[in-house]
Amino acid sequence: MASPLQYGDPPHLGPFVLQARLRVGPAGLVYLGQGSDGRAVSVAVLTRGAALDPAARDRFVTGIREAAASRSGVRGWMARAARGRTAVADTAPQVLAMDGGSAPWVATPYEPDRAGAERFLEPVLVRGTLIGEQHGPDFAPHWISDRSPALPAPPKSAPPPTETRRSVVVAGAVLTVLLVLLAVMAWLLIRRDDEVQPPPKPLPPTMFVPTPPPVPATPEPGEPTTSPSPSRSGTGTPGPKQGEEDDGSPI
């Protein structure tokens, strides 16, 4: 029965978007997903502990590859004969996509009445004992209680989310400071233009042209010359009378 996704579940694996949980087991989890074409798929991924176990990871990936090789005819039969064991792929569903990296997963078509991707989780968990089912203590891997899905590591080129957010915050702060500085500089330039007025242009110097003195009129011939009249104020010194000579004696 499907159940909602839980915290820690991957939102997608490869090109498939995960929508719900179908099964949770000691070896891995099975999700209901959807492909880019809208096709429903069953996606199985190992638990974190099983993915860290090289032997468990090898059993999971080997079963997937055998199932894919079994559909290629003679080549698949020769591969199974060379390994000398019964292929898990005899009853396995069609493999649509897989990833054999550090967090391996496989996608198969989803059919409600048939086992899907969970078929590849069966050989991961070793049952019985290491020396046979009749002898020795039962074997249980150390990761059997882990129920967390193995998540693929983020690309090395992509920075962590915290660094990305920090870079965005720093870039926004720098941009804000630059905008404030530009606004202050524009305000100072406008104020300076208002305060500093250009000096008034000087007026051209006044040119004084001297007026020439009046030219005395030249008397016409035969016209008597006008002599200056004696001062009426009596302050002037009278000249000698007519007929008297100035002998230089004091008066």
PyMOL commands that set and color helices and strands:
alter all, ss='L'
color gray80, all
select helices_A, chain A and resi 48-52+54-70+74-83+88-90+117-121+161-195
alter helices_A, ss='H'
color red, helices_A
select strands_A, chain A and resi 12-13+16-24+28-34+40-46+97-99+105-109
alter strands_A, ss='S'
color yellow, strands_A
deselect
rebuild
show_as cartoon
